[in-house]
Amino acid sequence: MPVLRISRLLDIRATGGTTTRGVFRHTWDGFWPQATPPTLSTGKGAIVLGDAAAYGPNIDRLKLARLALESDNKSRG
């Protein structure tokens, strides 16, 4: 029996900020983990998750972390 795969979209934004859209793959077993780097430029306000046009993914856990744009691995000896 083939595995049915669908995708659901999630719009992520901070109040007053721009929207980033993430695509979440889904099978009958659940959603696949997905990293979506939004741009959160406001210091205050709520983070809004949803899809106004359809059902969004079922989110059980949310992790926020800073995105490293570059790293320096040089020896500091």
C-alpha positions in Angstrom: 0.0 0.0 0.0 1.5 3.4 -1.0 2.2 6.0 1.7 0.0 9.1 1.3 2.0 12.3 1.6 0.6 15.7 1.9 2.0 19.1 2.8 0.5 21.8 5.0 1.6 25.4 5.0 2.4 27.4 8.1 2.7 31.2 8.2 5.1 32.5 10.9 5.4 36.2 11.9 5.9 38.4 14.8 3.2 41.0 15.4 3.8 43.9 13.0 6.6 41.9 11.1 6.9 40.1 7.8 5.5 36.6 7.2 7.7 33.6 6.5 5.9 30.5 5.0 7.1 27.0 6.0 6.1 23.8 4.2 5.5 20.8 6.5 5.4 17.3 5.0 2.9 14.9 6.5 2.2 11.1 6.3 -0.4 9.1 8.2 2.2 8.6 11.0 2.6 12.4 11.6 4.4 15.5 10.5 8.1 15.4 9.6 10.4 17.7 11.7 11.0 21.0 9.8 13.3 24.0 10.4 11.9 27.2 9.1 14.0 30.3 9.7 11.6 33.3 10.1 12.7 36.9 10.4 11.5 38.2 13.7 12.4 41.9 13.7 10.2 43.2 16.5 11.3 43.4 20.1 7.8 43.1 21.5 4.7 41.4 20.3 3.4 37.9 19.9 4.6 35.2 17.5 1.7 34.3 15.3 1.5 30.8 13.7 -1.3 29.7 11.3 -2.6 29.4 7.8 -5.7 31.5 7.2 -6.5 29.7 3.9 -6.5 26.1 5.1 -5.6 23.7 8.0 -2.1 24.2 9.3 0.2 21.5 10.6 -0.3 20.1 14.1 2.5 21.6 16.1 3.4 19.8 19.3 6.7 21.4 20.0 8.3 24.7 19.0 12.0 25.6 19.4 13.4 29.1 18.9 17.1 29.6 18.4 19.3 32.2 16.8 20.6 31.5 13.3 24.4 31.7 13.0 25.3 33.5 9.8 28.9 32.7 10.0 31.4 31.0 12.4 35.1 31.4 13.2 36.9 28.1 13.7 40.4 29.5 13.8 42.7 28.5 16.6 43.1 31.1 19.2 46.4 29.7 20.5 
